[in-house]
């Protein structure tokens, strides 16, 4: 019996295989390796399989029964049927060195782990930055910035420049009476941090170190303040200010002392969110250059417990629905799929945290991300 032709193998068999098998098959030959690493293969794979991406849950040490953060993963289907919660997997444990709190950011299939910016360091080796590809299970720790000699606070932010196909880490280092910006380009041959001096339209001390995590959209990292949005363009490495739309208000629901996400990405658009009772309001930046916003509202479905009512939009799935994930996470994680056109919602079970790593009660401070597979190699 003759083997199937290469075209059938590459275009009809490989896209349907599990990720672990694809990682092994990269070693078959150079042509297979190049085919799997090509971005067009991911598009082919998404059209050939039911899965539309994965959910990542990063649980800090304060939420789990061990001293180090853990990363869990679960596939996300179209949500019409509850998934078997046993499909959840523990994919990584992050060494936090001397940092008591570890922050994480997700951009284009890669994760960036770093200390949260409430920590004062006396050694550059303790202010770690680790890049992880959950698909390939690769982990790379960026080199220390040996130019730092004084005690400092650090604010770390991760982004992707689509024009140059580059991932960059931006850091604001705050000393006793000064500050400076440093950038590391992942995979750059220099393999070192470099000093940048962007023009600052607003004093960075008033917004950069207040615990906010940057959101990368359209090749820029964004942060929201009370009356404006600051954006750092990863291409020209300069800042700009985006005005908050008229009528926007952000009212925290139920628990005013908690910091809920206020900036999200929906289908490539920067979006502001805010609660008004049980209604979740969205302001979507449809025209990035002209700064034109449109407003949408989502009324959460009835029958959800008071603590579970606090959801925030994570992404738009291929069905066209918006995926809403809970801020307070229990062992059995249920999400909401909302259809903006039909104004209807449905719930689906997507994950169960493995015991004994997860307590029985609800907990906040869990980072939840949606990501698509990426076979990008880390250098």
Rosetta blueprint (number, residue, H / E / L):
1 X L
2 X L
3 X L
4 X L
5 X L
6 X H
7 X H
8 X H
9 X H
10 X H
11 X H
12 X H
13 X H
14 X H
15 X H
16 X H
17 X L
18 X L
19 X H
20 X H
21 X H
22 X H
23 X H
24 X H
25 X H
26 X L
27 X L
28 X L
29 X L
30 X H
31 X H
32 X H
33 X H
34 X H
35 X H
36 X H
37 X H
38 X L
39 X H
40 X H
41 X H
42 X H
43 X H
44 X H
45 X H
46 X H
47 X H
48 X H
49 X L
50 X L
51 X L
52 X L
53 X L
54 X E
55 X E
56 X E
57 X E
58 X E
59 X E
60 X L
61 X L
62 X L
63 X L
64 X E
65 X L
66 X L
67 X L
68 X L
69 X E
70 X E
71 X E
72 X E
73 X E
74 X E
75 X E
76 X L
77 X L
78 X L
79 X L
80 X L
81 X L
82 X L
83 X L
84 X L
85 X H
86 X H
87 X H
88 X L
89 X E
90 X E
91 X E
92 X E
93 X E
94 X E
95 X L
96 X L
97 X L
98 X L
99 X L
100 X L
101 X L
102 X E
103 X E
104 X E
105 X E
106 X E
107 X E
108 X L
109 X L
110 X E
111 X E
112 X E
113 X E
114 X E
115 X E
116 X L
117 X L
118 X L
119 X L
120 X E
121 X E
122 X L
123 X L
124 X H
125 X H
126 X H
127 X L
128 X L
129 X E
130 X E
131 X E
132 X E
133 X E
134 X L
135 X L
136 X L
137 X L
138 X E
139 X E
140 X E
141 X E
142 X L
143 X L
144 X L
145 X L
146 X L
147 X L
148 X L
149 X L
150 X L
151 X L
152 X E
153 X E
154 X E
155 X E
156 X E
157 X E
158 X E
159 X E
160 X E
161 X E
162 X L
163 X L
164 X L
165 X L
166 X E
167 X E
168 X E
169 X E
170 X E
171 X E
172 X E
173 X E
174 X E
175 X L
176 X L
177 X L
178 X L
179 X E
180 X E
181 X E
182 X E
183 X E
184 X E
185 X E
186 X L
187 X L
188 X L
189 X L
190 X L
191 X L
192 X L
193 X L
194 X E
195 X E
196 X E
197 X L
198 X L
199 X L
200 X L
201 X L
202 X L
203 X L
204 X H
205 X H
206 X H
207 X L
208 X L
209 X L
210 X L
211 X L
212 X L
213 X L
214 X L
215 X E
216 X E
217 X E
218 X L
219 X L
220 X E
221 X E
222 X E
223 X E
224 X E
225 X L
226 X L
227 X L
228 X E
229 X E
230 X E
231 X E
232 X E
233 X E
234 X L
235 X L
236 X L
237 X L
238 X E
239 X E
240 X E
241 X E
242 X E
243 X E
244 X L
245 X L
246 X L
247 X L
248 X L
249 X L
250 X L
251 X E
252 X L
253 X L
254 X L
255 X L
256 X L
257 X L
258 X L
259 X L
260 X L
261 X L
262 X L
263 X E
264 X E
265 X E
266 X E
267 X L
268 X L
269 X E
270 X E
271 X E
272 X E
273 X E
274 X E
275 X E
276 X E
277 X L
278 X L
279 X E
280 X E
281 X E
282 X E
283 X E
284 X E
285 X E
286 X E
287 X E
288 X L
289 X L
290 X L
291 X L
292 X E
293 X E
294 X E
295 X E
296 X E
297 X E
298 X E
299 X E
300 X L
301 X L
302 X L
303 X L
304 X L
305 X L
306 X L
307 X H
308 X H
309 X H
310 X L
311 X E
312 X E
313 X E
314 X E
315 X E
316 X E
317 X L
318 X L
319 X L
320 X L
321 X L
322 X E
323 X E
324 X E
325 X E
326 X E
327 X L
328 X L
329 X E
330 X L
331 X L
332 X E
333 X E
334 X E
335 X E
336 X E
337 X E
338 X E
339 X E
340 X L
341 X L
342 X L
343 X L
344 X E
345 X E
346 X E
347 X E
348 X E
349 X E
350 X E
351 X E
352 X E
353 X L
354 X L
355 X L
356 X L
357 X L
358 X E
359 X L
360 X L
361 X L
362 X L
363 X E
364 X L
365 X L
366 X E
367 X E
368 X E
369 X E
370 X E
371 X E
372 X L
373 X L
374 X L
375 X L
376 X L
377 X L
378 X L
379 X L
